[in-house]
Amino acid sequence: MKLPFFIAKRYLFSKRKRNFINIISGLTLILVAVCTAALIIVLSVFNGLGHLLRSLNQSFDPQIKIEAVEGKTFEVTDAWLNKVKAVEGVAIVTEVIEDYAYARYREANQVVTLKGVSANFIDQHRIDNAIAEGTLRLESGETPYAIVGRGVQYSLSIQVGDDFHPLQIYYINDIKPGVVDPSKIYSHKNIAVGAAFSIVQSFDENYVIVPLEFVRDVMQYGNKRTSLEIKVSDKADAAVVQDNLQQVLGAGFSVLSLEQQHKDLYRLLKIEKLFAFGGGVLLLGIASINIFFSLMMLVLDKKKDISLLASMGADQNLLRKIFLTEGALIAVGGTLIGLVLGATFCFFQQQYGFISMGMQNSVTEGYPVKMILSDFVYITLAMVVITFLVSYRPAWVASRTFSPADL
């Protein structure tokens, strides 16, 4: 056992003498442990929220989405579509027309986001587990069906499967100035509601999914589409497929991954996590100031010990290492205890969810948490830096101030 560690350990855990300095050191260790555990829990909650958002968005949004860089729509031809389908790793290409429309059911009405999709949308199996009522279908023979969000269903009081009262869709046409014929101002078409889905509030309260041909006729889009939704084959790498599609389509199109489709949301979550980490490190720094005071008092208390070590040949470097090690023992001990406590709390929260989010109809009962190894590494590194900064001055004072002449 190295001498600096042996002496520092004796100063911290000595059973022969308990004084005020030992009490301060113990309280500092506990305070560092509590702050570390709290920081781990907070960061894990942010990780859990991010993971939850990704899983929810994945239930509705495609793995890859193609949009025009300029303008709302783009022309789709069979030759161009076949070029997209020919990219290695592309399993399903779903054509999409999406725009706002006015929905009416009996006496209730609401502005909705009408999403027209080609028939192979069902084959992507994105909302299979989200169907809350009815049967997942877009067509049955010649009859088209709508799949409405649960919030839209409640808002309009829609009875799923009621063919006698269809959902009425109205769309404002892009007309030229001077047109006074009311019949040309808007388009109107009826559709039966076959199912209702429930994923997350932002989707449930806005979206109505219908067959592509229905939207194309109502909105008079012709060969224009607002986006293409790509499902990647199971053995393909989505990132590689995304790059290949971008190369094939060129700069006129945006090829977006699942995370890029909600980049502002995920960026905000990362910024919030960064601020939480900064605030937690600041609290750790404040807690670690007690290490500075306890070491300074220890230097004064151990004045004779330091002088005796110096008279026995201990150089300034050894004396400095003793007090740096003392500070490290307090900080590392508190950090390790805090990491274990935080990890234990997160584990039980993952398994049992004993802390609820406190919201009715929540997608998850307990707060989502997810532990990431990098969080543990960054907290440990932060404590290493903080410990060195708060311990260096007392260690320097111990090595410079006292000598055998002080005896």
C-alpha positions in Angstrom: 0.0 0.0 0.0 1.4 3.4 -1.0 2.3 5.7 1.8 0.0 8.7 0.8 -3.0 6.5 0.5 -2.2 4.7 3.9 -1.9 8.0 5.8 -4.9 9.6 4.1 -7.0 6.6 4.9 -5.9 6.7 8.5 -6.8 10.4 8.8 -10.3 9.7 7.3 -11.3 6.4 9.0 -9.3 6.6 12.2 -11.2 4.8 15.1 -9.0 6.2 17.9 -10.1 9.7 17.6 -13.3 11.3 16.3 -13.4 15.1 16.0 -15.2 17.8 14.2 -13.1 17.4 11.1 -14.2 13.7 10.8 -17.8 14.7 11.1 -17.4 17.4 8.4 -15.7 14.9 6.1 -18.5 12.3 6.7 -21.2 14.9 6.0 -19.4 16.0 2.9 -19.3 12.4 1.7 -23.0 12.0 2.3 -23.8 15.3 0.5 -21.7 14.3 -2.5 -23.5 10.9 -2.6 -26.9 12.5 -2.5 -26.1 15.0 -5.2 -24.6 12.3 -7.4 -27.6 10.0 -7.0 -30.0 12.9 -7.8 -28.0 13.8 -10.9 -28.0 10.2 -12.2 -31.8 10.0 -11.6 -32.5 13.2 -13.4 -30.3 12.3 -16.4 -31.9 8.8 -16.6 -35.4 10.4 -16.6 -34.3 12.6 -19.6 -33.0 9.4 -21.3 -36.2 7.6 -20.6 -38.3 10.5 -22.0 -36.2 10.5 -25.2 -36.6 6.7 -25.5 -40.3 7.0 -24.9 -40.8 9.7 -27.5 -38.8 7.7 -30.1 -40.9 4.6 -29.5 -44.2 6.6 -29.8 -43.1 8.4 -32.9 -41.9 5.2 -34.4 -45.5 3.9 -34.0 -46.8 6.6 -36.3 -43.9 8.0 -38.4 -41.9 6.0 -41.0 -38.3 4.9 -40.7 -37.4 7.2 -43.6 -39.4 10.1 -45.0 -38.8 11.8 -48.4 -40.0 15.4 -48.8 -39.3 18.2 -51.3 -36.8 20.8 -50.3 -38.8 23.6 -51.9 -42.5 23.7 -52.0 -45.2 21.5 -50.4 -45.6 18.9 -53.1 -43.7 17.1 -55.8 -44.6 15.2 -58.9 -44.5 11.4 -58.8 -44.3 9.3 -61.9 -44.0 5.5 -62.3 -40.5 5.7 -63.5 -39.4 8.0 -60.7 -41.1 5.8 -58.1 -39.5 2.6 -59.5 -36.1 4.3 -59.1 -36.8 4.8 -55.4 -38.0 1.2 -55.0 -34.8 0.0 -56.7 -32.6 1.3 -54.0 -31.1 -1.6 -52.1 -32.7 -2.0 -48.6 -36.0 -0.4 -49.5 -38.9 -2.7 -48.7 -42.0 -0.6 -48.9 -42.7 2.8 -50.5 -45.9 4.4 -49.3 -47.2 7.5 -51.2 -48.6 10.2 -49.0 -50.8 13.3 -49.4 -51.2 15.2 -46.2 -53.0 18.5 -45.6 -55.5 20.2 -43.4 -59.2 19.6 -44.0 -62.5 20.3 -42.3 -64.2 17.2 -40.8 -67.9 17.0 -39.9 -69.8 14.1 -38.2 -73.5 14.6 -37.6 -73.6 18.0 -35.8 -70.0 18.2 -34.6 -67.1 19.5 -36.7 -63.3 20.0 -36.4 -60.2 20.9 -38.4 -58.1 17.8 -38.9 -54.9 16.7 -40.6 -56.1 14.5 -43.4 -53.4 11.9 -44.4 -54.0 9.9 -47.5 -51.8 6.8 -47.9 -51.5 4.1 -50.5 -52.8 0.7 -49.7 -49.3 -0.7 -48.7 -49.4 1.6 -45.6 -51.1 -1.3 -43.8 -48.1 -3.6 -44.7 -45.7 -1.3 -42.8 -47.4 -2.5 -39.5 -46.7 0.8 -37.7 -50.1 1.2 -36.0 -51.2 -2.4 -35.7 -50.8 -2.3 -31.9 -52.4 1.2 -31.6 -55.8 0.3 -32.8 -58.2 1.0 -29.9 -61.5 0.2 -31.7 -62.6 -1.3 -34.9 -60.7 -3.1 -37.6 -57.5 -1.8 -39.2 -58.3 -1.4 -42.9 -58.4 1.3 -45.6 -60.6 -0.4 -48.0 -63.1 -3.3 -48.1 -64.0 -4.1 -51.7 -64.9 -0.8 -53.3 -65.7 0.9 -49.9 -63.0 3.2 -48.5 -62.6 3.5 -44.7 -61.0 6.1 -42.5 -58.8 5.4 -39.4 -59.3 8.3 -37.0 -57.3 9.3 -33.9 -58.9 8.6 -30.6 -59.1 12.3 -29.8 -60.8 13.1 -33.1 -63.3 10.3 -32.3 -64.1 11.8 -28.9 -64.3 15.3 -30.3 -66.7 14.4 -33.0 -68.5 11.7 -31.1 -67.8 9.2 -33.9 -69.3 5.7 -33.7 -66.8 3.4 -35.3 -68.4 1.0 -37.8 -71.5 3.1 -38.2 -72.0 3.1 -42.0 -75.3 5.1 -41.8 -73.5 8.3 -40.6 -70.3 8.8 -42.6 -67.5 11.2 -41.8 -67.8 14.3 -44.1 -64.6 15.8 -45.4 -64.4 19.3 -46.8 -61.4 20.9 -48.4 -60.9 24.5 -49.5 -59.9 24.5 -53.2 -57.2 26.7 -54.6 -59.4 28.9 -56.8 -58.8 31.9 -58.9 -59.9 35.4 -57.8 -63.4 36.3 -58.9 -65.0 32.9 -58.6 -68.4 33.3 -56.9 -69.9 29.9 -57.4 -70.0 28.4 -53.8 -69.8 24.8 -55.2 -66.3 25.5 -56.6 -64.9 27.0 -53.4 -64.6 23.7 -51.6 -64.7 20.0 -52.3 -66.7 17.5 -50.3 -66.7 13.7 -49.9 -68.0 11.2 -47.4 -66.2 8.2 -45.9 -67.1 5.5 -43.4 -65.0 5.2 -40.2 -63.6 1.7 -39.8 -61.2 2.1 -36.8 -59.7 4.4 -34.2 -56.1 4.5 -33.1 -54.5 5.7 -29.9 -50.8 6.6 -29.8 -50.1 10.0 -28.2 -52.2 13.1 -27.8 -50.6 15.1 -30.6 -51.5 12.4 -33.1 -54.8 11.3 -31.6 -56.3 14.7 -31.6 -55.4 15.7 -35.2 -55.0 12.8 -37.6 -57.5 11.1 -39.9 -55.9 8.4 -42.2 -57.7 7.6 -45.4 -56.9 5.9 -48.7 -54.7 7.9 -51.1 -57.3 7.9 -53.9 -59.9 9.5 -51.5 -57.6 12.4 -50.7 -56.4 12.8 -54.3 -60.0 13.3 -55.4 -61.0 15.6 -52.6 -57.9 17.8 -52.8 -57.4 17.4 -56.6 -53.7 16.7 -56.3 -53.4 14.5 -59.3 -49.8 13.0 -59.5 -48.6 15.3 -56.7 -47.5 13.9 -53.4 -46.5 15.7 -50.1 -44.1 12.8 -49.1 -43.0 9.2 -49.5 -42.7 7.0 -46.4 -40.1 4.2 -46.6 -39.9 1.0 -44.7 -36.4 -0.5 -44.6 -36.0 -4.3 -45.0 -35.1 -6.1 -41.8 -31.5 -6.9 -42.8 -30.7 -3.4 -44.1 -29.1 -0.5 -42.2 -31.5 2.4 -42.2 -28.7 5.0 -42.2 -27.1 3.4 -45.3 -30.4 3.2 -47.1 -31.0 6.9 -46.2 -27.6 7.9 -47.7 -28.3 5.9 -50.9 -31.7 7.4 -51.3 -30.2 10.9 -50.9 -27.6 10.2 -53.6 -30.3 8.8 -56.0 -32.8 11.7 -55.5 -30.3 14.5 -55.3 -30.4 17.9 -53.6 -34.0 18.6 -54.5 -35.3 16.2 -51.8 -34.9 15.8 -48.1 -34.4 12.2 -47.0 -35.1 12.2 -43.2 -34.5 9.6 -40.6 -37.0 9.0 -37.8 -35.1 11.3 -35.5 -34.6 14.0 -38.1 -38.4 14.2 -38.6 -38.6 15.6 -35.1 -35.2 17.2 -34.9 -36.4 20.3 -33.0 -38.0 18.1 -30.3 -35.0 15.9 -29.8 -32.6 18.9 -29.9 -34.7 20.6 -27.2 -34.6 17.4 -25.1 -30.8 17.3 -25.5 -30.4 20.9 -24.5 -32.6 20.4 -21.4 -30.5 17.4 -20.4 -27.3 19.4 -20.9 -28.6 22.2 -18.7 -29.7 19.6 -16.1 -26.2 18.1 -16.2 -24.6 21.5 -15.8 -26.9 22.3 -12.8 -26.1 18.9 -11.2 -22.4 19.4 -11.6 -22.7 22.9 -10.1 -24.5 21.3 -7.1 -21.7 18.7 -6.9 -19.2 21.6 -6.9 -21.0 23.4 -4.1 -21.1 20.2 -2.1 -17.4 19.6 -2.7 -16.5 23.0 -1.3 -16.8 21.3 2.1 -13.9 19.1 1.0 -11.8 22.3 0.8 -12.7 23.4 4.3 -12.3 20.0 5.9 -8.9 19.6 4.3 -7.8 23.1 5.4 -8.8 22.3 9.0 -7.1 18.9 8.7 -3.9 20.7 7.6 -4.0 22.8 10.8 -5.0 19.9 13.0 -2.1 17.7 11.6 0.6 20.4 11.8 2.8 18.3 14.1 2.3 15.1 11.9 3.3 17.1 8.8 6.4 18.5 10.5 7.3 15.0 11.8 7.0 13.5 8.3 9.1 16.3 6.9 11.8 15.7 9.6 11.8 12.0 8.5 12.6 13.0 4.9 9.1 13.4 3.4 9.4 15.9 0.5 6.8 18.5 -0.5 5.5 16.1 -3.3 4.7 13.4 -0.7 2.9 15.8 1.6 0.9 17.2 -1.3 -0.1 13.7 -2.4 -1.4 12.9 1.1 -3.9 15.6 1.2 -4.9 15.2 -2.5 -5.6 11.6 -1.7 -7.6 12.6 1.3 -9.8 14.8 -0.8 -10.1 12.0 -3.4 -11.2 9.5 -0.8 -14.0 11.7 0.3 -15.1 12.6 -3.3 -14.7 9.1 -4.8 -16.4 7.5 -1.9 -19.4 9.8 -2.1 -19.5 9.5 -5.9 -19.5 5.7 -5.9 -22.1 5.5 -3.2 -24.2 8.1 -5.1 -23.9 6.2 -8.4 -24.9 2.9 -6.7 -27.9 4.6 -5.0 -29.0 6.3 -8.2 -28.6 3.2 -10.3 -30.6 1.2 -7.7 -33.4 3.7 -7.7 -33.6 3.7 -11.5 -33.6 -0.1 -11.6 -36.6 -0.4 -9.3 -38.4 2.4 -11.2 -37.8 0.5 -14.4 -39.1 -2.7 -12.9 -42.0 -1.5 -10.9 -42.7 2.2 -11.9 -43.5 3.1 -8.3 -43.4 6.9 -9.1 -46.3 7.7 -11.4 -46.5 10.5 -13.9 -49.8 11.5 -12.3 -51.7 11.9 -15.6 -54.8 10.1 -16.7 -54.6 8.1 -20.0 -50.9 8.3 -19.9 -48.9 6.1 -22.3 -46.9 4.9 -19.4 -47.8 4.5 -15.7 -44.5 5.4 -14.1 -41.8 7.9 -15.0 -39.7 6.4 -17.8 -36.0 6.0 -16.9 -33.1 4.7 -18.9 -29.6 4.4 -17.6 -26.7 5.1 -20.0 -23.1 4.3 -19.3 -21.8 7.6 -20.6 -23.8 9.5 -17.9 -21.9 7.5 -15.2 -18.6 8.2 -17.0 -19.2 12.0 -17.3 -20.3 12.4 -13.7 -17.2 10.5 -12.5 -14.9 12.6 -14.7 -16.6 15.8 -13.5 -15.9 14.7 -9.9 -12.3 14.0 -10.7 -11.8 17.5 -11.9 -13.8 19.1 -9.0 -11.9 17.1 -6.5 -8.5 18.2 -7.9 -9.6 21.8 -7.9 -10.8 21.9 -4.3 -8.0 19.7 -2.9 -5.1 21.3 -4.6 -4.9 24.5 -2.4 -5.0 22.7 1.0 -2.4 20.2 -0.3 -0.2 23.0 -1.5 -0.5 24.8 1.8 0.4 21.5 3.7 3.5 21.0 1.5 4.8 24.6 1.6 3.9 26.0 5.0 5.2 23.4 7.5 8.7 22.1 8.1 10.7 20.5 10.9 11.4 24.0 12.3 7.7 24.3 13.2 8.1 21.6 15.9 
